Amino acid sequence: MAEGNNSPVKLPLFSSTPERNGEIELAGHIFNCAGDRSLLHDTVRMQLANRRAGTAATKTRGLISGGGIKPWRQKHTGRARAGSTRSPLWRHGGTTFGPQPRDYSYKLPKKAVAKALCMALSERAREGKVMVVEALELPELKTRAAKALLDKLGLNHALVVLGEGEEGAVRALRNLAAHKVLRVAGINVFDILNHDEVLLTAKAARALEARFGGGAQ
């Protein structure tokens, strides 16, 4: 990844028509930063671990019903010694060292996660895959209207990030299989890297600047 210099970046700004309406200048420490790429890997790994339900379980020999009686006497049968039909060695027996319910979640330092988020946004911006719209105004809050808008913007697999007060568009966007919509509070490294493009409203872009400190320089 190219090294960033934290200088302000200019991204294409579109109206809700949508037509290109100039550029918007955004903070370089969010959209033009660089760092160790291993931090992206660590953050995504943490996110995926935190999403695990951790409910996988197998039964040990003590949890399987039956098997209380000794199958045959200890000696003089010509067979190997056996104390229970629920031994892991037997068919229908218990499982040895199988998975048990557990919590897989863990946390990275907040500053590390914030840095990774800025790095992911910066990477998409350097690829020319970050677009900003003045507002996501749809003629009707319908999925077809949202799809038509994203198609006009040339977006095929986008993460759409909305700011405060723009929740109405969530209804129109959430059923699009090829796209995902998030509020600013929910933006994360995994979803940024898992989508080809990022579409921000101007309000969402400014909210990100406020969230990570400092404005456009």
N, C-alpha and C positions, 0 to 999 in steps of 0.2 A: 504494500500500500504506500502510495506517495506520502512523503512527509508533509504535514500541514504546518502553517506558520501562524495560525490563530488570527490572521487578518480577516476582516469582514468579507463575506461572500455575497454575490448577487445571483439570485435565482429567478427563473422566469415566473412572472405573475400573470394569472389569467383572471378574466372576469367570469361571472356565472353564465355567460352566454353559451359556450365559453370562447373567448377570443383573447389573444395575447395582449396584455395591457401594460407592457413595460417589464420592469424588474423590481424585486424587493431585496433590500440589503439586510442581511441577518448576521448575527454574532458569529465570529470566526471560531470562538472556543467551543461552539456547539456544532457548527456545520463545516469547519475547516481545521479540525484537530487530528492529531495522529498519536499513535502509541503502540505498545506491544500487542500484536494480534492474538497472542495467547490469552489476553484478557477477555477477548470476545468468546473464545472457546470455553474459558472458565465460567463465564456468565451464562452462556447457553446451557452448559452442563448443569449448573445450579438450577436454572429454570425448569429444565426437564425433570430433574430429580424431585423438585418441589411439586411437580404435577402428578407424580406417581401416587396411586391410591394406596399402595403398600398393603393390599388385602390378600395377596396370594398366600395360600396355606395348604399344608399337607398334614395328614394324620400320622402321628407316631404310633408305635405299637400299643401305647397306653390309651389312645383315643379310639381305637377300633373295638367294636363290640365283639364279644365271644373270645375264645382262646383261653378261657380261665382254667380249663382242665388240661392236664398233661396228656399229650396225644398217646403215648405208650410209656411203659415203664422204663426206668433209666438203663437197666442192664439186661443182657441175655436175649436181645431181640435181633441182633445182627444189623440193626440200623443205627444211624447216628443219633446221639442224644438230642432230645427236643423237649422244650419246656412249655411251648405255646404254639398254637397254629397261627398266631398273629405276629410271629417273628418276621423281621424284614427279609429273612431268607426264604420265606414261604410265599406261595401265591396267595393274594389277598392279604398279605401281611402289611405291617406298617412301613413307613418311609423313614430312612435314616438321613438325618441332616437335611431334610426338606425345608422349603421356605416357610416362614411363619410371619404373621402380620407384624409390620414394623414401619417406622417413620423414616423415610429416605431424605427428608428435607434438611437443608442446612443454609446458612447465610454467608454471603461475602460482605466485606465492608461496604458501607453505603457509597463512599467515594469511589470505590472500584467499579461498582455497578453504574454509577453516574458517568464515569469516564468511558466505560464500555458503550453506553447508550450514545454518547456524543461521537465516539469513534464510528459506530454503525451508521449514524446519520451522515457523518462526514464522508464515509466511503460511498454511500449512495449519491451524495451530492457531487462528489468528484466524478462519478460515473454518468452524471447528467440525468439521474433517475429520481430527483426530488423536484416536485412541482408545487406551487402555491396558488390557491384560488382566493380571490377577495372574500367570497362567501359561497357556501354551497346552497344556492337558491334553486329549488326545483319547481317547475310549473305545478306539479302535484307530488305528494308524498307517496309515490308508487315506485315499485322496483324497476319497472320498465323505464321510468323517467331517469332514475339514477344510472341505469345501465347505458342509456343514450348519452348522458353527460360524460361518463367515463370513456365511452367509445370515442366521442368527439375529441377528448383529450389524448386519445391514443394509448390509453392504459389497458394492459391486458391482465396483469396480476398485481394489483396495487393494495397497499396498506393505506387506508384513508383515516386520517387523524382529525378529529373535530375538537373545537374549543368549547368553552362554557357557553351555554345558551343555544347551542347548535344541535342539541340532542334530537330534535324533530327529524333530522335527516337519517338518524340511525335506523328508523323503521324502514326507510326506503332502501338502505344499503345492506342491511344485515342478511338478506336472503340471496345475495349475489354469491354464487359458489366460487367464482374466480377471484373475489376480492374480500377484504376483511376491513371492518370499521372499528375504530377504538376511540375512546376519549383520551385527552392528553394524559390524564392520571394513569391510564392503562398502557401507555406506549412502552415497549420493551425490546430488548436486543433480538430475541428469537424471532419475533414477528417482522422486525425490520429486515433481518437477513433472510427470512423465509419468503419474502415477497420481492418481486422484481422492481417495483416502483413504490415511492412514497408520495402520497398526496396530502398536503397540509392546507388547512384554511389559514388565512392571515391571522385570525384570532388564535388558532392553535400554535402557530409559529411564534407569536409574541408571548404566549403562555409558556412555551418551552424556554424562551430567553429568561423570563421571570423566574421560572422554576430552578434554573441552573445558574442564576445570578448574572447580572450585567445585561445590557441590551445591545442592539446593533450598534456597531462602532463605525 
